Amino acid sequence: MTDATPAEPTISDPAKLIRLGTMVQTLMAEVRQADTDEESRRLLARIHEETMEELGTVLSDDLMDELTEFADCCGDDGVPTEAEIRVAQAQLVGWLQGLLQGLQASMAQQQAAAAMQLQQLQQSKQAPDGPRLPQQTATYL
């Protein structure tokens, strides 16, 4: 017998997730085009850390664990280099894009399953006597 308890939702606020992803992607494009001094790299590291904290408010624990496995390249050991900032942002954007694509694929699969169930329901209603049971053969003694 399987456990019928519902699974923990993976994302509690999809709109916030999309806003954060868009912000990081835009920030990444800006950083790519500009030279950064030490103060701006500190600011970018702080923004990265705050973004990770915000993601923690909308992602399930398992998704947050997955994300933090690789996204901690802007650690507390001084000011990150420009390359470290770019890598951290690229990883975050790539991970978020993969997550969103996975969600889209999951929704498409659910829609296809719902359409199939609807079609089966409509077909069973169109049958003249409703759903048919297998015919039984009479046995004579």
N, C-alpha and C positions, 0 to 999 in steps of 0.2 A: 504494500500500500504506500502511496506517495504522500508526502506532507502537503496539505492543502493551504498552508499559510501563505499569504501573498508575499512576494519578494519585495525587498526594500527598493523604493524608487531610485533610479540612477541619477536623475536630475530633478530637482524640486522647482527650479525656475528657468525654463528654457530661454525665455527672453533675456534674462540677465546674462546667461551663458553666451548668447549671441552678441550682446553688447560688449562684454568683456573681450571676446574673441576679435571683434571688429576693432576695438580700441588697441589691442596689442598688435594686430596686423598693421594698423595705421601708424602706430608708434615705430614699429620695425622699419617701415618704409621711410619714415623721417630720419631715423638714426642712420640708415644706410646712406643717406644723401648728405649728412653733416658730420663734420669733425666734432668729437666730444672732448671736453676738458674734464678734469678730475671731478669738479662739482656736478657737471651734467651726468657723468657716469654714476655718481652717488645717487642722484635723483632717479635715474633710470633703474638702478638696483632697488631703490625703495619702492618705485612703482611696480616693479616685478614682484617684490615680496608682498605688497598690498593686493596685487591681482591674485596671487596664489591664495592669500587669505580669503578673498572674496569668492574665489572658486570653491573653497572649502565650505562655504555656506550653501552652495547649490548642488554640489556633487555628493554622491554616496561615498561612504568610507572606502569601499574597494576601488572606486575610480580615483579618489583623491590619493590613495596609497600608490596606485599605478603612476599617477602624474608626478608625485613627489620623488619617485625613484630616480628620475633623471633631471628634474627641473631645479635642482639645488646648486646650480653652478655660480650663483651670485651670493656666496657665503659671507660670513662675518670676518673673513681674513683680509680686511683692507678694501680698497677701492677696486672694483672689477675693471678689467681692461675693456676696451671697445669691442674686441673680438668675443670676450665672454658674454657681454651684454647681447651681442648679435646672435650668438649661439643659443643663449637662454630664450630669447624671444622667438627665434626660428623653431626651437623645440616646442615651445608653448603653442605657437600658431599651428604647427603641424599636428600636434596632438589634438588640439581643439577641432581642427578640420576633420581629422579622422573620426573623432567622436560624433560630430554632426553628420558625417556621411553614414556612420553606423546607425544613427537614429533614423535617418531618412530611409535606409534599407529596411530597418525593422518596421517602420510605419508602412512602407510599401507592401511588405509581407503580410502585415495584419490586415491591410485593405484588401489584398488578394484573397486571404482566407475568409474575410467577411463577405466578399462578393460571391465566393464559391458557396458559402452557407446559404446566402440569400437565393442563389440560383437553385440550389437543392430544395429549399423550402418552397419556392415557386413551382418547381416541377412536381413536388408531391401534392400541392394543392390543385394542380391541373389534372391529375389522374382522376378518372371518373368515379372510382370508389375509394378514393384516398390511397394511402399507402397499401401496397399489396403484400399479403403474407404468402409464404410458399404454399403451393397446393399440396393437400394430403391425398394419398390414394387410399381407397377403401379396401379393406381386406375382408375376405369372405371365409368363413369357417366351414 
